Amino acid sequence: MDHLLFLAMTKPLVQLLEQQTFTDEEAARLLSLTAPDECRQLQERAYALTTELLGENVYLRGLIEISNICTANCRYCGIRKNNHAVERYTLSEETILACAELAARSGYGSIAIQAGERRDPKWIEWIADLLKKIHARTVNDALPSGLGITLSLGEQTYDVYRYWAEASGNPNGLRYLLRIESSNPTLFRSLHCTPGKNEKVLEHRYRALEDLRRAGYQVGTGVMIGLPGQTIEDLVADIRTFERIDADMIGMGPYITSNGADMVSEGMLPKAQLMQLSLNMIAVTRLMMRNVNIAAATALETLEPNGRIKGILHGCNVIMPNITPQQTRSSYQLYDNKAGCEVGAESNVLVENNIVEIAHRRLGLNQLGSSLRWHTRTGT
């Protein structure tokens, strides 16, 4: 047995969990935990560290899925360009603004704007105009700078990122989520091996993340957990990539198949195994990245009814309730049986507060909830 692996496997778990830095072998051991008592120890340490570093607040990002039109053909995704069975939509400007105003009135503090990937000039201009109007309509006494905004609109050029940043009107609440999905080049290629002008290249994704940092965003990334062919070593490498990028926020969740995608025949992990691996990944990312924001993905709720609660208990400090109008939610199915499609369109802070209270946290209402890692790095 390799010496480092031997040390990682023989060190008492209670001692390992108190470390501030971890070898790859130690991280792999933690990710691989399955014994209930050991998983509980990992969970409790991640929760305690979150409380110690970030306090008790869980921050809201009201999710608005503004369009499912996409120029990309990512094999895992239910709204990929070649899925002709899905009904395509783009929300009207007034509908989006109404969702944003609802979030501001309800104390959300921030929203997340998500869509399929487009790069045409008309779309770029429309997003910029939309950001200006959201800012103008959401400045109030509780939010003197308006809502914080997280964009998740795919790979763009630096000039586009900068243009949208200038339009947002709230530089301290400006974020962008661009997931890498996997840092393993072979896995990444297998997820995106559809040729064409928008074919995905891992190096381009890394360049886009660098461009986002230069353009002034809080930078978010993440991966899918439990991909076909993925190993524990791949997940360790993913966390090392988060460290190398110096990500401010992490958005990741379990891989769930989609009938509208191209990977159904490759299957997925059994739900219980996938859930534990996902929770381990959240907790280990918290231990290794420490002061980042980590979102409790909706996909956790798809695996288990209390999935987001478990995410918070394992170190998440952000939740993203869907405030998209109900009539379009079923058309934004990135994966099958997505949780929340049956819920009404209204933002219900009471529901979210109940979720947070069960995890012995509190909602950070009317707060941007920006990443402590970003605050520390920028001195903001």
N, C-alpha and C positions, 0 to 999 in steps of 0.2 A: 504493500500500500504506500502511495506517495506520502512523504513526511507531512506536508501541509494538510493533506486530506485527513491523515491520522490525527493530527492536532485538532482539526475542526470537529471531527466525530467524537473525540474523547473528552473535549472540554465540557464541564458541566453547563447545562443549558442556562441556568440562572446566571452564571458568569458571562456567558456569551451574549445574553440579551442586554447586559449593562454596558457593553462596549459602544464606543462612538464611531469606530471604523471597523470594517470587516474585510477579511480576505474573500476571494471568490468562493473558496471551499466552504467558508462559514456561511456566506449568503446562500449557497446551494443547499446546505443542511437545513437552514431555516425555511426556505421555500419548499422543501421536501417533507416537512413535518405532517404527519397524519394522525398520530396518537392524540386522543382528545385532550389529555392533560397537558401535553406539550403545546398543542395548538392554543389552548387556553392561556398558557404562560406567554406565548408570543402575542396574542391579542391584548392581554392586559398590559404588557410592556409598551406596545405601540400606542394604546389609548392613553397611558400615563404620560408618555413622552409628548404626545400631541397636546395634552393639557398643560404640561410644563412649559412648552415652547410657544404655543399659540393660544392658550386660554380655552375657555369653554364655548366660544361662539362657533356656530356653523352658519356659513353664509349662503345666501340664496342667489341663484342665477336663473331668472325666468327664461326658459328655453322657447324661442320662436323659430319654428322650422319654416322659413319663408318661401322655399321653392324646392321641388324634388327633380327639377330639370338638371341633367348632368351630362357633361361631355366625356366623362371618363368611363372606363369599363372594368373597374376593380372587381375581381372575381368573387369576392366575399360579400358584395353589397347588393341589397335588394332594389336599389334605385339606379343601378348601373345603366349606361346608355342603351345596351342591347336587351334590356328587359322591357319588351313591348307590351307586357300585360298590365303594367302599372299605369294608373291614370295620372298624368302629369298636371302640375299646378304651379302657379306663382301667386302668392297672396298679394292683394292690392296694397298700395301704400297706406291707405287709410286704415285698413285692417291691422297692419303691422304697427302703425302709430297708436291705434287703440289698445293693442296688447301692451305696448311700452308704457302708455299712460296708466293702464291698469296696474302694471308692476310698480310704477312709481308711487301711485296712491296706496298700494298695499304694503309698502315698506320693503320691497325686495332689495333695493339698493343697486342691483345689477341685473342685466339681461344677457343672454347668449343668442346670437343670431347665426343660424346654421342653414346651409343650403347645399345642393349639389354644386359641382365645380363648373364655373364658366369664366371665360376671360375676354369676352367680346366687349368692345368699347361701350355699347349701350348699357350693359350690365354694370360695368365699372362706374359709369356716371350715375346710374340709378342708385347704387349702394351709397355713393358719396352724398348724394342729395338726401337719401333716407337718413343717414347718420346725422346730418345737419339738423333735420327736422326732429329727430328723436331727442337730440340735445335741447333744442329750443322748447320742446313741449314737456320736458321732464325736469327742468330746473324749478325747484320749489324751496320752501324754508327748510325742509328736512334734508334735501339734496341740493345744496347751493351750486354744485357743479354738474347737476343732472345725473342720470343713471350711469353707472359703470357699464361698459360694453365689452363682451367677449365675442370676437368674430371667429367663425369656423367656416371659411369659404375657400379652402384649398390653396394650392400653390399659385402664387401670383408673382409679379416682378417686384423688385424693391420700390420702383416708382409708384406702383399701384398701392403697395402697403403704406408708403409715405402719404400718398394722396388721401387714402381713407383715414389715416391717423390725424391728419390736419382737419379733416371734416368732422371728426368725432367730438371736438370741443371739450374733451375731458381727458387730458393726457395721463392723469394719475389713476384713472379707472379704465385704461385701454388695454385689452388683452387679445391674444390670438391663439387659438388651439389648432395645431397642425400635427396630427399624430404620425409617427413613423410606422406604426403597426407591427414592425419587427425590425430589429437591427441586424438580423442575420440576412446577408445579401441574397442567399439562395431562397429563403422563405419569402423575403420581400418580392423577389422576382416572380415567384410562383403565385403570389397574390395579385400581381399587376402585369402579367405577361400577355396582355392584349395589345397588339401593335397599333400604331396610329400616332397622330401628332400629339396626343395627350398621354402617351404611354409613360408610366411612372418609372423613375430612376432614383435609387436611394441617394445617390450623391446630390441630385437636384433637391431632394427633400431637405438634406442637411444645409444646402446653400440657402434655401428659403427660410429656414429657421435662423440662420445668421442674418439674413436680410431683415427679418422681423425684429431682431434685437437692435440692429442699426437704426431701424425706423421708429424705435421708441416704445415698442409693445412690451408688456409682460408676456413672456414666451411660454406657451404650454405645448406639451407633446404627450405621447402615450403609446401604448401597444395593445394588441389583442392577446388575451391569455388563454392558452389551451388550443392553439392552432394545430391543425393536422401536421405532424412532423416536428413540432416544437419540442425542445428539451428544456430541462431545468437550467442547463448551462446557457441556453439562449436567453432565458429570462434574467439570469444574472448579467449577461452582456447588455440586455435592455436597460437595466438599472445603471450600469456603468455608462451607457450612452446618455441617460438623463443627467448623470453627473458631469460628463464631458460638455454637454450642451449648457450646463448650469441652468436647467429649466426652472422657471418660477412656479409652474403649476403642472400637475399631471392629471390627465384624463384617460383612464384605461378601464377595460372591462372584459368579461368572459367572451370568448368566441362562440357565437350561436349561429347555426346555419340559417340560410334564407333560401326559400324556394325560388325567389326571383334572381338568385345568383347562380354561380357556375361551380359550386363546390359541395353540393349536397351529397354526392356520392362518396366524398371523402370523410363524411361523418363528423361527429363531435364527441367530446368526452362525456361520460355519464354525469348527470347533473350534480350529484353530491360531490363527486371528485372535482368537477370543474369549479364548483362553488368554493370548496376549501382551498384549491390552488389560487383562485382569484383573491380570496381574503388573505392568504399568506403573502401574495404579491403586494397587496396594499400595505400590509403591516411591515414587510421587509423594506419596501420603498420608503415608508415613514422612518424606519430606524436608520436607513442609510442616507436619505436626502434631508431628513430632519425638519427644516423650516419651510418646506414647500407647501402650497395648497394642493390637496388631493380631493378630487370629486368622487362622490359615490354614484357610480353609473346606474342609469335606468336598467341596464341589462342585468344587474344583480337582482333587481325586483322581478325580472322575467324568470330567473331561475328559482327564486323563493319569494313568497309574499312579503317577508320582512328583510329583503336583501339590502336595501339602503340603510336600514338600522344596523345591520351587521357590518356594513361598510364603515359607518361612523364609529362603531365600537372597535374597528381595526385600524383607525387612524385617519379616516376621511374628515375633512372640515368644510366641504362644499357640497351642496345638493342642487340639482338642476330640474325643478319641477316644470313640466311642460305646460306652457300657457298658450300654445298654438290653438286656434279654433278647432273644435272637435271634428268638424266635417272633413278636414284634410289630413287628420293624423293617420288614418289607416293607409294613406298614400305615401307616407314617409316611413316605410318599413325597411330599415337597414338590415334587419334580421327578423325571423318569424316570431309571432306572438309577443311583440313588443309591449311591455307593460305601459299602462296609462292611456291607451287608445280609446278606452271606453269611458274615461273620466270626462266630466264637463269642461267647457272651455275656461270657466272662471278660475282665476288665481285664488286658491283657498289657503291662506296663511295658517288657519287653524289646523288643517290637515298636516301641513309641513311641521308646524310647531309640535303636534303630537308625536310625529316621527322622531323629532330631535329630542323631545323630553324623555321618551322611552330610553334613549341612549344617554340620558343624564347630561344633555347639553342644552344650550339655549340658542335661539335664532338671533343672528346679528342683524337686526332690522335697521333699515335706512343707513346701512354702511356699505362702502365699496368692497370691503373684505379683500383688499389687495394683498398679494403674497408678501409675507415677512421676508422671504429670501430676496425678493425684488427691493423692498424697502432697505434692507441691509446693504445690498450691493450698490444701490444708487444713492443712498443717503437721503432719500425723499422723506 
